[in-house]
Amino acid sequence: MPDRTPPSIWLLALLAPILAVQGRIVRRGAVRLREPDGPRAGRTGAGPSLRLLIAGDSSAAGVGADTQAEALSGRLVGE
């Protein structure tokens, strides 16, 4: 029977060492930013309860804000 391995598998196998080195370089050079201080859970307002999940990266973590109240979650709550 002929080999039916897709060409992309062979290409990935050939590029794997290069991709591994590039991954290490990027990871070593990536800047880690500080998350703001403040509570990451709580309750505010009146009325029926609403649960909100903010999934994401630095925007969801609040990177760049001084406090969690100034971050995305704090702005959505609108204290």
N, C-alpha and C positions, 0 to 999 in steps of 0.2 A: 504494500500500500504506500502511496506517496505521502510525504509529510505535509499535513494540512495546517501547520502552525501559521497564524497570521503574521504578515511582515512586521506589524507594529511591535510584536513581542520581541523579535530579533533586534529591531532598532532600539527598543528600551534596554535590552541586555547590553548592547554595545555602548549606549550612552550612560548607563548606570554609574560608572566610576566618575564621570565628569559631573553628573547631576549631584552625586554625593559630596564632591568637593565644593561645588557651588552652594549647596545647602549649608555646609559648615561655615563658609565665608559669610553668607547672608546672616546666619544666626549669630555669629560672633560680632558682626558689625551693627546689628539691630539695636536701636535705642530703646531702653526700657523707661517708660514714663511713670511718674508717681500718680496714684489714684488720690482723689481728694478725701479729706477727713469728713466724718459725719456718718450718721446712721444709714444703713442700706435697706432698712425695713421699718415699717411703722404704719400708723393710721392717722388720717386727717379728714376733716370735713364731716358732713352729715348726710344721711340718706342711706340707701342700700349699699352693702359692701360690694366692692369691685376689686378683683385681683388682676394685677397687671404684671406681665413678665416682659422685661426688656432684654432681648438677646442681641448680642453683637460683640463688638470689639472695644476699642478705646472710647467710642462715643457712649456706649452703654455703661462703661466703667466710670465715666465722668472725667477722663483725662483732659487736662487743660482748665478745669474749673477749680476754684479755691476751696469750695465746699460742695457736699452732695446736694445741698439746696439749690446751688447754681448749675448743677449738672442736669442732664436730660430728665432723669427721674424726678428731681426736685422741681423742675419747671412744669412737668406734666401734672404733678400734684397741686401746684399753685398755692403753696402755703401763704 
